[in-house]
Every structure is written in C-alpha cells, then in structure tokens.
Amino acid sequence: MNEKYLRKLQQDMLLKNFTPGTHEDYYRYVKRFLDFTNKEAMTITYADIRRFIFHLKDYENKKASTINVYTAAIRFFFEYTLGYA
C-alpha cells in the first residue's frame, strides 16, 4: 500500500547523505509506523502518530531515546518525503 512512499523515503535519505545505519533505522521505523497505522500514508493524521508513540511507550516500554529516533524518522518522512512542512 505504501511502497511508493517507502521508495521515495529511501531516495530522500540518499539525497540527504544519511549514513547507512541511519538509513536502515529510519526505513525500518517508518515502515513499522506505516504498518501499525494500516493506512495509506497521505491519510495518516496527527492522532495516528500520537497513538503510535503512546503504543511504543505504554505497551512496548521503549526508552525515551528510542522513541526520539522513531519520532525523528517519522518527522523526516512527513516533512521531506510527503512534503508536509
């Protein structure tokens, strides 16, 4: 459903010259977020993002540093890949 957006995300990260590790992490985290929402990327709302972050915190007991990386990846995806500024 979101393959075209994930391909564009990969291209955007190459253009920004992300390190291979950051590239892999951001791709994995954004894909996990998109799978969690089970929505087409352009229909995702701020409430969906909040629900995912609370899920990471409350149900998966992720550390703040891990949640920050998820948040950075999702922010990059929305700002650069989808064009929301």
N, C-alpha and C positions, 0 to 999 in steps of 0.2 A: 504494500500500500504506500509506503513512504520511501521506496528505494531511490526514486529520483532525487529526493531531498538529501538522502544519505550520500549519494554520489556527489551532489553539489557541495555538501559539507566537506567531503574529502578534498575536492578541488580547492575550496576556500582555505582549508588548512595548509595545503601545499603553497598557495599564493602568499600566505602569511608566514611561510617558512617555519612552521611548527616543528619541534623535534619529533623524531619517530615515536618516542614514548608518549608525548602529549597527544600526538595524532591518534595513536591507538586508544588511549584513555578516553579522549573526547568522543571518538566514534562509538566506542563501547557504551559510554554513559548516555549519550544521546539516543542510541538505538534502544537501550534499556528503557529510557524515559518514553520514547515513542511506543514501544511495545506495551508499557504499563497503561498508557492512556487509551490505546487501541482506537485512536482517531487519526484521521488524515491531518498532517502537520498544520495546514492552514486553518484548521478549525479548532485547534487547541487554544484554551483560554488561560488566563492568569490563575483561575481557580484550579485548573488541572495541574499546573505547575506546583501550586501550594500543596495540593493533595499528595503529589508525588514526594515532595520534600518532607512533609509530615509522615508519610509512609516510611521513608528512609530512617527518620529519626525515631519514630514511635514503635514501629514493627520490626525493623531490621537493626535497630540500635547502632546505627552508623555514627562514627565520631564526627565532630564538628568539621575537622579538616577534610574528611571525605565528602561530607555534604557540600562544603565550599567548592570542591572540584566539580561535583555534579552541577552545582549552580553556575559555575563559570562556563562549563561546557554547554549547558542549556542556553545561557545568555549569549554565547558566541553563535550558537545555532540560530537563535531568533534574530539577532542583530545583523549578522553577516550573511547567513545562508538564506533566511526568509525575508530579510530586508526591513525588519521592524526596528526602528531607532528610538 
